[in-house]
Amino acid sequence: MSTPARITLCPKGPEISRLVQGYWRLSEWRMSDQELLTFVKQHVELGITTVDHAAIYGPPPCEALFGKALALQPSLRDELEIVSKFGIVPGDNHKVWHYDARPHKIVESVDQSLARLGVEYLDILLVHRPDYLLNADEVAECFEQLKQAGKVKHFGVSNFTKAQFELLQSRLNFPLVTNQVELNPLNLPLLESGDLEFLQQHHITPMAWSCLAGGRIFHEQSEQINRLRTCLQQVANETGAGSIDEVVYAWVAKLPAKPALIVGSGNIGRVRAAVSALELELGQEQWYRIWEASQGHKVK
């Protein structure tokens, strides 16, 4: 198994690993601090040095769990690119879930993330979801202040449309380095939206979250997913893939936008399967066969 090549997210942007270890479900993994540290070191040895977090992940806060493990070997920070996100505010008995990209809330979220992780800066900070009340001028000014303060090196967005991306970028004098989007064989409308083509046009690499559709591909029972699962297994047999996981990652990786793939599993075996997937070459007909199995009809 070869080490995946590293990629640059955009011109003059940061370099990250092609595979990104996601920590969305870290609190469910029930790892001790030492077990988590071992897991981090294992995926770093596989060439996966970029880690994906968000202020909302948990409870308990996944960033805090990660920070406790990292504190056991602080020097490991120098081998990592840490991504985090802000902007989703959970509801309680008195308030509904909502988005909040006001400057003071951005700074508050960043400071909390830094404290939880026990680090001095974030490599990349993303707007987690488009806030319909987002003031682009105010957010741009806040980003500039965070950059000048050394708290964040680079900025990007997550789940933004082309228009939302362009608006925020128009207010910044440095590039938004990525758009983190949901990419998997069950989220085909994104392929028709023009958002991936926009990123390609500007040489911006997207980050693909939920490549395995949150596990739905493996467990859900529906006509669409049963059809897709059968097709994935057929392609796995044809290509010699060790699992349908590998086929799905290879399907996403084949997209011309060449996304960085976020791996959400805390099982190092599943992580190794994702690394193996980058060596799996799907044919044109195989890629479209998977598309057809999900869509339920042939191309028109």
MINU-402068 format. One record per residue (C-alpha): x, y, z; residue in one letter. Coordinates in steps of 0.1 Angstrom, whole numbers, padded with zeros to 4 digits, always signed. Example, Ala and Ser with C-alpha at 12.3 -4.5 7.8 and 13.67 -1.06 7.14 Angstrom:
2
+0123-0045+0078a
+0137-0011+0071s
END
This chain:
300
+0000+0000+0000m
+0016+0033-0011s
+0013+0066+0008t
-0013+0088-0008p
+0000+0119-0026a
-0004+0152-0009r
-0025+0180-0026i
-0026+0217-0027t
-0062+0230-0021l
-0059+0261-0043c
-0032+0283-0060p
-0010+0296-0031k
-0031+0276-0007g
-0023+0251+0020p
-0011+0215+0013e
-0031+0187+0029i
-0033+0150+0026s
-0056+0136-0001r
-0074+0116+0025l
-0087+0135+0056v
-0095+0119+0089q
-0129+0130+0101g
-0137+0133+0138y
-0175+0139+0136w
-0183+0108+0155r
-0153+0107+0179l
-0174+0108+0210s
-0191+0076+0199e
-0158+0057+0195w
-0154+0053+0233r
-0116+0055+0230m
-0093+0063+0259s
-0069+0092+0255d
-0041+0068+0248q
-0061+0047+0223e
-0070+0079+0204l
-0034+0090+0204l
-0024+0056+0189t
-0052+0059+0163f
-0040+0094+0153v
-0004+0082+0150k
-0016+0052+0129q
-0034+0073+0103h
-0005+0098+0102v
+0018+0069+0094e
-0006+0060+0065l
-0001+0095+0052g
-0034+0110+0065i
-0022+0141+0083t
-0052+0164+0079t
-0079+0161+0105v
-0115+0175+0103d
-0133+0189+0133h
-0162+0213+0140a
-0173+0232+0171a
-0206+0214+0169i
-0193+0179+0170y
-0201+0160+0201g
-0212+0158+0229p
-0189+0158+0247p
-0170+0181+0225p
-0150+0160+0201c
-0124+0187+0199e
-0118+0184+0236a
-0114+0147+0234l
-0089+0151+0206f
-0071+0178+0225g
-0066+0155+0256k
-0051+0128+0234a
-0028+0153+0216l
-0016+0166+0250a
+0000+0132+0256l
+0023+0139+0227q
+0022+0177+0218p
+0049+0174+0192s
+0025+0155+0170l
+0007+0188+0163r
+0036+0197+0139d
+0026+0167+0117e
-0010+0177+0114l
-0032+0201+0095e
-0062+0209+0117i
-0095+0219+0101v
-0124+0232+0121s
-0158+0248+0114k
-0181+0273+0131f
-0216+0286+0126g
-0241+0259+0138i
-0257+0267+0171v
-0277+0239+0188p
-0311+0246+0203g
-0323+0240+0238d
-0357+0242+0255n
-0359+0279+0247h
-0342+0284+0214k
-0342+0265+0180v
-0312+0253+0162w
-0298+0281+0140h
-0268+0294+0121y
-0248+0324+0134d
-0219+0340+0115a
-0218+0372+0134r
-0181+0383+0140p
-0182+0380+0178h
-0197+0345+0174k
-0169+0335+0150i
-0142+0347+0174v
-0159+0330+0203e
-0161+0297+0184s
-0125+0299+0172v
-0112+0306+0208d
-0132+0277+0221q
-0119+0254+0194s
-0083+0264+0201l
-0088+0259+0239a
-0104+0225+0234r
-0078+0213+0210l
-0049+0228+0231g
-0033+0244+0200v
-0023+0279+0191e
-0038+0281+0156y
-0061+0263+0131l
-0047+0255+0097d
-0081+0260+0081i
-0114+0274+0094l
-0146+0268+0075l
-0181+0283+0076v
-0200+0251+0085h
-0233+0260+0067r
-0244+0291+0048p
-0260+0315+0073d
-0289+0333+0055y
-0282+0363+0077l
-0244+0363+0069l
-0230+0398+0063n
-0201+0392+0039a
-0183+0424+0047d
-0184+0418+0085e
-0173+0381+0081v
-0144+0391+0058a
-0132+0417+0083e
-0134+0391+0111c
-0114+0366+0090f
-0087+0392+0084e
-0085+0399+0121q
-0082+0362+0129l
-0055+0358+0103k
-0035+0388+0116q
-0038+0375+0151a
-0023+0342+0140g
-0053+0322+0152k
-0062+0309+0117v
-0039+0304+0087k
-0065+0298+0059h
-0103+0300+0054f
-0129+0282+0035g
-0165+0273+0034v
-0187+0242+0037s
-0220+0234+0019n
-0219+0267+0000f
-0234+0272-0034t
-0214+0289-0062k
-0232+0322-0056a
-0226+0321-0018q
-0189+0312-0024f
-0185+0341-0049e
-0201+0366-0026l
-0178+0359+0004l
-0148+0356-0019q
-0155+0391-0034s
-0150+0407+0000r
-0116+0390+0008l
-0081+0398-0004n
-0070+0362+0001f
-0086+0330-0013p
-0112+0308+0002l
-0092+0276-0001v
-0120+0250-0003t
-0157+0241-0002n
-0165+0211+0019q
-0195+0193+0002v
-0214+0161+0005e
-0202+0137-0022l
-0214+0101-0025n
-0235+0080-0050p
-0267+0090-0032l
-0262+0127-0035n
-0263+0130-0073l
-0280+0164-0075p
-0247+0180-0066l
-0232+0167-0099l
-0259+0188-0117e
-0255+0220-0097s
-0225+0235-0114g
-0207+0239-0080d
-0180+0214-0087l
-0173+0229-0121e
-0170+0263-0105f
-0144+0250-0082l
-0125+0234-0110q
-0126+0266-0130q
-0108+0284-0101h
-0085+0254-0094h
-0100+0249-0059i
-0101+0214-0045t
-0133+0205-0027p
-0134+0184+0004m
-0159+0155+0002a
-0178+0147+0034w
-0200+0116+0040s
-0185+0096+0011c
-0202+0065+0025l
-0235+0084+0030a
-0233+0081+0068g
-0234+0043+0065g
-0267+0043+0047r
-0251+0024+0018i
-0244-0006+0041f
-0274-0007+0064h
-0304+0009+0049e
-0330-0013+0032q
-0347+0004+0002s
-0351-0003-0035e
-0325+0023-0044q
-0299+0013-0019i
-0303-0024-0024n
-0298-0018-0061r
-0268+0003-0055l
-0253-0021-0030r
-0256-0050-0055t
-0239-0029-0082c
-0211-0019-0058l
-0204-0055-0050q
-0203-0064-0087q
-0177-0037-0094v
-0157-0048-0063a
-0156-0083-0077n
-0145-0071-0111e
-0118-0048-0098t
-0105-0070-0070g
-0115-0044-0044a
-0114-0057-0008g
-0148-0041+0000s
-0175-0019-0014i
-0161+0009+0008d
-0131+0010-0016e
-0154+0011-0046v
-0174+0041-0032v
-0142+0060-0023y
-0128+0053-0058a
-0161+0065-0074w
-0159+0098-0056v
-0121+0101-0062a
-0127+0097-0100k
-0146+0130-0103l
-0126+0156-0123p
-0127+0180-0093a
-0103+0155-0076k
-0118+0160-0041p
-0100+0154-0009a
-0119+0125+0008l
-0130+0126+0044i
-0129+0093+0061v
-0153+0092+0091g
-0144+0058+0107s
-0126+0052+0139g
-0116+0017+0127n
-0081+0017+0114i
-0089-0012+0091g
-0116+0009+0074r
-0092+0038+0071v
-0066+0015+0054r
-0094+0005+0030a
-0098+0041+0020a
-0061+0044+0014v
-0063+0013-0008s
-0092+0028-0027a
-0069+0056-0042l
-0051+0028-0061e
-0083+0015-0075l
-0091+0026-0110e
-0127+0024-0121l
-0135+0023-0158g
-0158+0048-0174q
-0186+0023-0178e
-0182+0011-0142q
-0185+0046-0128w
-0217+0052-0148y
-0231+0018-0138r
-0229+0029-0102i
-0245+0063-0111w
-0273+0044-0129e
-0279+0020-0100a
-0284+0050-0077s
-0304+0071-0101q
-0327+0042-0112g
-0324+0050-0149h
-0298+0052-0176k
-0282+0084-0189v
-0304+0103-0213k
END
